[in-house]
Amino acid sequence: MKHPPPSRQPFAAALLAACLAVAAPVHAQQPPADAAPLTPSALPSTAQSPQQFRLANGMTLIVQPDHRAPTAVQMLWVRVGSVDELDGTSGVAHVVEHMMFKGSALLKPGEFSRRVAALGGRENAFTTRDYTGYYQQIPVERLEEAMRLEADRFANNQWPDDEFRREIEVVKEERRMRTEDQPRALLGEQQNAAIFNASPYRRPVVGWMSDLSAMTADDVRAFYRHWYVPENAAIVVAGDVDPQKVRAMAERYYGRIPARAVPVRKPYTELPQRGIRRIEFKAPAEQAYVSLAFRVPQLGAVEQDSDAWALLVLAAVLDGYNGSRLDRALVRGPERVADGVSAGYGLYGRGPQLFYLTGVPAAGKTTEAVEAALRAQVARIAQEGVSEAELARVKTQWVASETYKRDSVMAQARELGSQWVQGLPLDADARMLAKLLAVTPAQVQAVAGRYFGDDQLTVATLRPQPMSSAAKRPRSPFGPVGEIR
């Protein structure tokens, strides 16, 4: 269960993963001027719509039939992530994810993975700020056995202290590999800590190393017992299945888990920002790097006529396809200032969201020049607006990506689970797409002028230091388990 280190994806992929849960971007060609207006009805319909049920103990079940192949995906979503941690135990949500593979009342450490492999399946897990997820993709006739295994570890996760002591060293090595050996990841941690004062988003998902070193087995057990309750979880099944049969199996294995109240979550109100904030970070690196993070509104509900939709379109205009505005002006243009640029917007989450602009200076150029050039592109849109042709291009891309997403039962399951975490309806994808396709040039111009001032901005700059042999640690014998996003 090994994954590459996470990175800030190019905007097309990041947008579609966050908004439409699509695995990969599709670079669409610009439509002809006389093309018919895009609407969600242009999408191919699925054979059956997803169905949602509430089990006897309060757990949610979502089933998406897709009969094109004899396979099924089961995903367990728990509405708990690093946002739910307390100071001093950062990283514990991710450690719980690791320990869920280390045994139960019925299974020895590591046996869960061996059982899934014996079923002909593959499995893994992921931890984010807002949620934790586990999945198995198996032949459909093995779904019931996968349900029995997942329900057992959800309800009965247990392991000896020695397993924790070994696994916490794996997590610490994962932090070294993915963060401490990655200057931009370290910079991102420092930037988040500067942006957020009250919000738990200021802490890294993997946790601070000091907290990991001080963490105990009982800290992990307490977090698991506190949050892993049926009403705080959802099972999503997508594939060649019958919803009523899946419901009966879910009641048999999950519905018998004793109900418990979901702990009360306290609100965290972020303080207003009063002036630009700057972080200077020195580390051995080959190139400098600058990251601009602007505080912007997040999506509240799909039905809202929110500025969030226009911000999402703005990010796509800036960096949503090959040859988009940032790439054309800063990387390929005659006044080339950057080797690479990006733009991205979080859209929704359980905490406040940000709009990022990033860049790597070209040879002979400074981070200050890249910062100014990035801000100038947004200011230009605020002054001059965008064209209908630009919007048509990114909208065509979204429709194409939504179409291709439907070829993957994993993508369908992941989309439904992420929507459940945010409290969105089952048809949120179609509603979102309708909102995005309705965004006008005037709305994009308006948000470009509204949210990109100094009082919303935190700038983080990586100042590269000479590389040395000491900075190049040998590859770890440990492999990371699960994803951190």
C-alpha positions as CSV (number, residue, x, y, z in Angstrom):
1,M,0.0,0.0,0.0
2,K,2.4,2.6,-1.2
3,H,1.7,6.0,-2.6
4,P,3.8,8.8,-4.0
5,P,4.2,11.9,-2.0
6,P,1.3,14.3,-2.4
7,S,1.9,17.5,-4.4
8,R,-0.2,20.5,-5.5
9,Q,-1.7,19.1,-8.7
10,P,-2.1,21.2,-11.9
11,F,-5.3,23.0,-11.6
12,A,-7.4,21.0,-14.0
13,A,-6.8,17.8,-12.0
14,A,-7.1,19.5,-8.6
15,L,-10.3,21.2,-9.6
16,L,-12.0,18.1,-10.9
17,A,-10.8,16.0,-8.0
18,A,-12.3,18.5,-5.5
19,C,-15.4,19.5,-7.4
20,L,-16.3,16.5,-9.6
21,A,-14.1,13.8,-8.2
22,V,-12.5,13.0,-11.6
23,A,-9.3,11.0,-11.7
24,A,-7.6,12.9,-14.5
25,P,-8.0,16.1,-16.4
26,V,-9.2,16.2,-20.0
27,H,-7.8,19.0,-22.2
28,A,-10.7,20.0,-24.4
29,Q,-10.5,21.8,-27.7
30,Q,-12.1,25.2,-27.9
31,P,-15.7,24.8,-29.2
32,P,-16.7,26.5,-32.4
33,A,-18.3,29.9,-32.1
34,D,-21.7,28.6,-33.1
35,A,-21.7,25.6,-30.8
36,A,-24.9,24.9,-28.8
37,P,-24.7,26.2,-25.1
38,L,-23.4,23.6,-22.7
39,T,-25.9,22.1,-20.2
40,P,-25.8,19.2,-17.8
41,S,-28.3,17.4,-20.1
42,A,-25.4,17.0,-22.5
43,L,-24.0,14.3,-20.1
44,P,-24.7,10.7,-20.7
45,S,-27.1,9.4,-18.1
46,T,-26.2,6.5,-15.8
47,A,-28.3,3.4,-16.0
48,Q,-29.4,3.8,-12.3
49,S,-29.2,6.7,-9.9
50,P,-27.5,6.2,-6.5
51,Q,-29.7,5.4,-3.5
52,Q,-29.1,6.4,0.1
53,F,-30.3,4.5,3.2
54,R,-30.0,5.0,6.9
55,L,-29.1,1.8,8.9
56,A,-30.6,0.9,12.2
57,N,-27.7,2.4,14.2
58,G,-27.6,5.7,12.2
59,M,-24.8,4.7,9.7
60,T,-25.4,5.9,6.2
61,L,-25.3,3.6,3.2
62,I,-25.0,4.9,-0.4
63,V,-25.3,2.5,-3.3
64,Q,-24.4,3.3,-7.0
65,P,-25.3,0.4,-9.4
66,D,-23.1,0.1,-12.4
67,H,-23.5,-3.2,-14.3
68,R,-20.8,-2.7,-16.9
69,A,-18.3,-5.0,-15.2
70,P,-18.5,-7.7,-12.5
71,T,-16.7,-5.7,-9.9
72,A,-17.5,-3.6,-6.9
73,V,-15.9,-0.9,-4.8
74,Q,-16.7,-0.6,-1.1
75,M,-15.6,2.6,0.7
76,L,-15.9,3.5,4.3
77,W,-16.0,7.2,5.0
78,V,-15.5,8.6,8.5
79,R,-16.2,12.3,9.0
80,V,-13.1,12.8,11.0
81,G,-9.7,14.3,10.0
82,S,-7.0,16.5,11.3
83,V,-9.5,19.3,11.7
84,D,-10.9,17.3,14.7
85,E,-7.5,16.9,16.5
86,L,-6.4,18.8,19.6
87,D,-3.2,20.7,20.0
88,G,-0.5,18.3,21.2
89,T,-1.9,15.3,19.3
90,S,-1.6,16.5,15.7
91,G,-1.4,13.6,13.2
92,V,-3.5,11.2,15.4
93,A,-6.3,10.9,12.7
94,H,-3.7,9.7,10.3
95,V,-2.1,7.3,12.8
96,V,-5.6,5.8,13.5
97,E,-5.8,5.1,9.7
98,H,-2.5,3.2,9.9
99,M,-3.6,1.3,13.0
100,M,-6.8,0.2,11.4
101,F,-4.7,-2.3,9.4
102,K,-3.1,-3.7,12.6
103,G,-5.8,-6.0,13.9
104,S,-9.2,-6.5,15.4
105,A,-11.0,-8.9,17.6
106,L,-10.9,-11.5,14.8
107,L,-7.8,-10.6,12.8
108,K,-4.1,-10.4,13.5
109,P,-2.0,-7.5,12.5
110,G,-1.7,-7.3,8.7
111,E,-4.3,-10.0,8.2
112,F,-6.9,-7.6,6.8
113,S,-4.8,-6.8,3.8
114,R,-3.9,-10.5,3.3
115,R,-7.6,-11.4,3.3
116,V,-8.5,-8.8,0.8
117,A,-5.7,-9.9,-1.5
118,A,-7.0,-13.5,-1.2
119,L,-10.4,-12.3,-2.4
120,G,-8.7,-11.0,-5.6
121,G,-9.0,-7.4,-4.4
122,R,-6.9,-4.3,-3.8
123,E,-7.3,-1.9,-0.9
124,N,-5.9,1.2,0.8
125,A,-6.9,4.2,2.8
126,F,-6.4,8.0,3.0
127,T,-6.5,10.8,5.6
128,T,-7.3,14.5,4.9
129,R,-8.1,17.5,6.9
130,D,-11.9,16.8,6.8
131,Y,-12.3,13.0,6.6
132,T,-10.7,9.5,6.6
133,G,-11.5,6.9,4.0
134,Y,-10.9,3.2,3.4
135,Y,-11.6,1.2,0.3
136,Q,-11.5,-2.2,-1.3
137,Q,-12.1,-3.0,-5.0
138,I,-13.1,-6.7,-5.3
139,P,-14.9,-9.1,-7.6
140,V,-18.6,-8.4,-6.9
141,E,-19.2,-12.0,-5.6
142,R,-16.7,-11.2,-2.8
143,L,-18.5,-8.0,-1.7
144,E,-20.1,-9.7,1.4
145,E,-16.8,-10.9,2.7
146,A,-15.3,-7.5,2.2
147,M,-18.2,-6.0,4.2
148,R,-17.7,-8.4,7.0
149,L,-14.0,-7.6,7.2
150,E,-14.5,-3.8,7.1
151,A,-17.4,-3.8,9.6
152,D,-15.2,-5.9,12.0
153,R,-12.3,-3.5,12.0
154,F,-14.5,-0.4,12.2
155,A,-16.2,-1.8,15.3
156,N,-13.4,-3.8,16.9
157,N,-10.0,-2.3,16.0
158,Q,-7.5,-3.5,18.5
159,W,-3.7,-4.1,18.6
160,P,-0.9,-4.5,21.2
161,D,1.3,-1.6,22.2
162,D,4.2,-3.1,20.4
163,E,2.4,-2.7,17.1
164,F,1.8,1.0,17.8
165,R,5.5,1.5,18.7
166,R,6.6,0.0,15.4
167,E,4.0,1.8,13.3
168,I,4.6,5.3,14.8
169,E,8.1,5.0,13.5
170,V,6.7,4.3,10.0
171,V,4.5,7.4,10.3
172,K,7.5,9.5,11.4
173,E,9.5,8.2,8.5
174,E,6.6,9.1,6.2
175,R,6.7,12.6,7.5
176,R,10.5,12.8,6.8
177,M,10.0,11.5,3.3
178,R,6.9,13.5,2.3
179,T,7.6,16.7,4.2
180,E,11.0,17.2,5.8
181,D,12.8,16.1,2.7
182,Q,10.6,18.3,0.5
183,P,11.3,22.0,0.9
184,R,8.1,23.1,-0.7
185,A,6.1,20.8,1.7
186,L,7.9,22.4,4.6
187,L,7.2,25.8,3.2
188,G,3.5,24.9,2.8
189,E,3.3,23.9,6.5
190,Q,4.8,27.2,7.5
191,Q,2.4,29.1,5.3
192,N,-0.6,27.3,6.7
193,A,0.5,28.1,10.2
194,A,0.8,31.8,9.3
195,I,-2.6,32.0,7.5
196,F,-4.7,30.3,10.2
197,N,-4.9,31.4,13.8
198,A,-8.1,29.8,15.2
199,S,-8.8,27.1,12.5
200,P,-7.3,23.7,13.1
201,Y,-6.3,23.8,9.4
202,R,-3.1,25.4,10.7
203,R,-1.8,22.0,11.7
204,P,-0.4,19.5,9.1
205,V,-2.4,16.3,8.4
206,V,0.7,14.1,9.1
207,G,1.3,16.0,12.4
208,W,4.2,17.9,13.8
209,M,7.2,15.6,14.5
210,S,7.2,16.6,18.2
211,D,3.6,15.5,18.6
212,L,4.3,12.2,16.8
213,S,7.3,11.5,19.1
214,A,5.2,12.2,22.2
215,M,2.1,10.3,21.0
216,T,1.0,7.2,23.0
217,A,-1.0,4.1,22.1
218,D,-3.8,5.3,24.4
219,D,-3.9,8.7,22.5
220,V,-4.7,6.7,19.3
221,R,-7.2,4.4,21.0
222,A,-9.0,7.3,22.5
223,F,-9.3,9.1,19.2
224,Y,-10.6,6.0,17.5
225,R,-13.2,5.3,20.2
226,H,-14.3,9.0,20.2
227,W,-15.0,9.4,16.5
228,Y,-15.4,5.9,14.9
229,V,-19.2,5.7,15.7
230,P,-21.8,4.5,13.2
231,E,-23.6,7.9,12.8
232,N,-20.3,9.5,11.9
233,A,-19.6,7.1,9.1
234,A,-20.9,6.2,5.6
235,I,-20.5,3.1,3.5
236,V,-20.4,3.7,-0.2
237,V,-20.8,0.7,-2.6
238,A,-20.5,1.2,-6.4
239,G,-20.5,-1.5,-9.1
240,D,-22.5,-4.5,-10.4
241,V,-24.8,-4.6,-7.4
242,D,-28.5,-4.6,-6.4
243,P,-29.2,-1.8,-3.9
244,Q,-31.7,-3.9,-1.8
245,K,-29.3,-6.8,-1.5
246,V,-26.5,-4.5,-0.5
247,R,-28.7,-2.9,2.0
248,A,-29.5,-6.3,3.6
249,M,-25.8,-7.1,3.8
250,A,-25.0,-3.7,5.3
251,E,-27.7,-4.2,8.0
252,R,-26.3,-7.7,8.7
253,Y,-22.7,-6.5,9.2
254,Y,-22.7,-2.8,9.9
255,G,-26.2,-2.3,11.3
256,R,-25.5,-4.4,14.3
257,I,-22.7,-2.2,15.5
258,P,-24.0,-0.5,18.7
259,A,-25.2,3.1,18.1
260,R,-23.4,5.9,19.9
261,A,-23.8,9.7,19.8
262,V,-21.5,11.7,17.6
263,P,-19.3,13.9,19.7
264,V,-20.2,17.6,19.7
265,R,-17.9,19.6,17.5
266,K,-17.0,23.1,18.6
267,P,-16.9,25.9,16.0
268,Y,-13.6,27.6,15.1
269,T,-14.1,31.2,13.9
270,E,-11.0,32.5,12.0
271,L,-9.9,36.0,12.9
272,P,-10.0,38.7,10.2
273,Q,-6.7,39.4,8.5
274,R,-5.4,43.0,8.7
275,G,-2.6,43.3,6.2
276,I,-0.3,41.1,4.1
277,R,1.6,38.3,5.8
278,R,5.0,37.0,4.6
279,I,7.0,33.9,5.3
280,E,10.6,33.5,4.3
281,F,11.9,29.9,4.3
282,K,15.5,28.8,3.7
283,A,16.2,25.2,2.7
284,P,18.6,23.2,0.4
285,A,16.9,23.4,-3.0
286,E,17.7,23.7,-6.6
287,Q,15.1,26.5,-7.4
288,A,13.3,29.2,-5.6
289,Y,9.5,29.1,-5.2
290,V,6.8,31.5,-4.2
291,S,3.2,30.7,-3.0
292,L,0.5,33.3,-2.7
293,A,-2.5,32.2,-0.6
294,F,-5.6,34.4,-0.6
295,R,-8.5,34.0,1.8
296,V,-11.7,33.5,-0.2
297,P,-15.2,32.3,0.5
298,Q,-16.0,28.6,0.6
299,L,-19.1,26.9,-0.8
300,G,-21.9,26.7,1.7
301,A,-24.6,24.9,-0.3
302,V,-24.9,23.8,-3.9
303,E,-28.1,25.8,-4.4
304,Q,-26.4,29.1,-3.4
305,D,-25.5,31.7,-6.0
306,S,-22.1,32.0,-4.4
307,D,-19.0,33.7,-5.5
308,A,-17.4,30.2,-5.1
309,W,-18.6,29.2,-8.5
310,A,-16.9,32.3,-10.2
311,L,-13.7,31.7,-8.2
312,L,-13.6,28.2,-9.5
313,V,-14.0,29.4,-13.1
314,L,-11.4,32.1,-12.5
315,A,-8.8,29.5,-11.4
316,A,-9.6,27.5,-14.5
317,V,-9.2,30.5,-16.8
318,L,-5.8,31.2,-15.2
319,D,-4.5,27.6,-15.1
320,G,-7.1,25.1,-16.4
321,Y,-5.6,23.9,-19.7
322,N,-2.5,23.9,-21.8
323,G,-1.7,27.4,-22.8
324,S,-4.0,29.1,-20.2
325,R,-3.4,32.6,-19.1
326,L,-0.7,32.1,-16.5
327,D,1.2,29.7,-18.7
328,R,0.9,31.8,-21.8
329,A,2.0,35.1,-20.1
330,L,4.5,34.0,-17.5
331,V,6.1,30.8,-19.0
332,R,5.8,31.0,-22.7
333,G,5.5,34.7,-23.3
334,P,8.3,37.1,-24.5
335,E,8.7,38.5,-20.9
336,R,9.2,35.0,-19.5
337,V,9.6,35.2,-15.7
338,A,8.8,31.6,-14.6
339,D,9.6,28.0,-15.3
340,G,6.3,26.9,-13.9
341,V,3.1,28.4,-12.5
342,S,-0.2,27.2,-11.1
343,A,-3.6,28.4,-9.7
344,G,-6.1,26.5,-7.6
345,Y,-9.1,27.0,-5.3
346,G,-10.3,24.7,-2.6
347,L,-14.1,25.3,-3.1
348,Y,-15.4,23.5,-0.1
349,G,-14.3,21.9,3.2
350,R,-15.1,21.9,6.9
351,G,-12.8,24.8,7.4
352,P,-11.9,28.1,5.5
353,Q,-10.7,27.9,2.0
354,L,-7.9,29.5,0.0
355,F,-7.1,30.5,-3.6
356,Y,-3.5,29.8,-4.5
357,L,-1.1,31.3,-7.1
358,T,2.3,29.7,-7.2
359,G,5.4,30.1,-9.4
360,V,9.0,28.9,-9.9
361,P,11.3,31.8,-11.2
362,A,13.0,31.3,-14.5
363,A,16.8,31.7,-14.6
364,G,17.8,35.2,-13.8
365,K,14.4,36.1,-12.4
366,T,13.4,36.7,-8.8
367,T,10.5,35.5,-6.7
368,E,9.4,39.1,-6.3
369,A,9.1,39.3,-10.1
370,V,7.0,36.2,-10.2
371,E,4.8,37.4,-7.4
372,A,4.2,40.7,-9.1
373,A,3.5,38.9,-12.4
374,L,1.0,36.5,-10.9
375,R,-0.9,39.3,-9.2
376,A,-0.9,41.4,-12.4
377,Q,-2.7,38.6,-14.2
378,V,-5.5,38.6,-11.7
379,A,-5.6,42.4,-11.7
380,R,-5.9,42.4,-15.5
381,I,-9.0,40.2,-15.3
382,A,-10.4,42.5,-12.7
383,Q,-9.9,45.4,-15.1
384,E,-10.6,43.9,-18.5
385,G,-12.7,40.8,-17.8
386,V,-12.6,37.5,-19.6
387,S,-14.0,36.4,-22.9
388,E,-16.9,34.1,-23.6
389,A,-14.5,31.9,-25.6
390,E,-12.3,31.3,-22.5
391,L,-15.3,30.3,-20.5
392,A,-16.5,28.0,-23.2
393,R,-13.2,26.2,-23.2
394,V,-13.0,25.5,-19.5
395,K,-16.7,24.6,-19.4
396,T,-16.3,22.1,-22.2
397,Q,-13.5,20.6,-20.3
398,W,-15.6,20.1,-17.2
399,V,-18.4,18.4,-19.2
400,A,-15.8,16.1,-20.8
401,S,-14.2,15.2,-17.5
402,E,-17.6,14.5,-15.9
403,T,-18.4,12.2,-18.7
404,Y,-15.1,10.2,-18.4
405,K,-15.5,10.0,-14.6
406,R,-18.5,7.8,-15.1
407,D,-16.3,5.1,-16.6
408,S,-14.8,4.4,-13.2
409,V,-16.7,2.8,-10.3
410,M,-13.9,4.0,-8.0
411,A,-14.4,7.6,-9.1
412,Q,-18.1,7.3,-8.7
413,A,-17.7,5.9,-5.1
414,R,-15.2,8.6,-4.2
415,E,-17.4,11.4,-5.5
416,L,-20.4,10.1,-3.5
417,G,-18.4,9.7,-0.3
418,S,-16.8,13.2,-0.5
419,Q,-20.2,14.7,-1.1
420,W,-21.6,12.9,1.9
421,V,-18.8,14.3,4.1
422,Q,-19.7,17.8,3.1
423,G,-23.4,17.3,3.6
424,L,-24.2,17.6,-0.1
425,P,-27.0,15.8,-1.9
426,L,-26.6,12.7,-4.0
427,D,-27.0,14.7,-7.2
428,A,-24.6,17.4,-6.2
429,D,-22.3,16.7,-9.2
430,A,-25.1,17.7,-11.7
431,R,-26.1,20.7,-9.6
432,M,-22.5,21.9,-9.4
433,L,-22.0,21.5,-13.1
434,A,-25.1,23.5,-13.8
435,K,-23.9,26.3,-11.5
436,L,-20.4,26.3,-13.2
437,L,-21.9,26.4,-16.7
438,A,-24.0,29.4,-15.7
439,V,-21.1,31.5,-14.5
440,T,-20.8,34.7,-16.6
441,P,-17.7,36.8,-17.6
442,A,-19.0,39.6,-15.4
443,Q,-19.1,37.3,-12.4
444,V,-15.5,36.2,-13.0
445,Q,-14.4,39.8,-13.4
446,A,-16.1,40.7,-10.2
447,V,-14.5,38.1,-7.9
448,A,-11.0,38.9,-9.5
449,G,-11.5,42.5,-8.2
450,R,-13.0,41.5,-4.8
451,Y,-10.7,38.9,-3.1
452,F,-7.1,39.5,-4.1
453,G,-6.0,42.5,-2.0
454,D,-3.3,42.6,0.6
455,D,-5.7,42.0,3.5
456,Q,-6.5,38.5,2.1
457,L,-2.9,37.5,1.2
458,T,-0.1,35.4,2.8
459,V,3.0,35.1,0.7
460,A,5.5,32.2,1.4
461,T,8.9,32.3,-0.4
462,L,11.4,29.5,-0.6
463,R,15.0,30.8,-0.6
464,P,17.2,28.0,-1.9
465,Q,20.4,27.1,-0.1
466,P,23.3,25.1,-1.5
467,M,22.6,21.4,-1.8
468,S,25.0,19.2,0.1
469,S,25.5,15.4,0.4
470,A,24.1,15.7,4.0
471,A,20.8,16.9,2.6
472,K,20.4,13.8,0.5
473,R,19.4,11.1,3.0
474,P,19.3,7.5,1.9
475,R,16.0,6.1,0.9
476,S,14.0,4.8,3.9
477,P,13.4,1.1,4.4
478,F,9.8,2.0,5.4
479,G,7.0,2.5,3.0
480,P,4.1,4.9,3.6
481,V,0.7,3.4,4.3
482,G,-2.3,5.4,2.9
483,E,-2.5,8.8,1.4
484,I,-2.3,12.2,3.0
485,R,-4.2,14.9,1.1
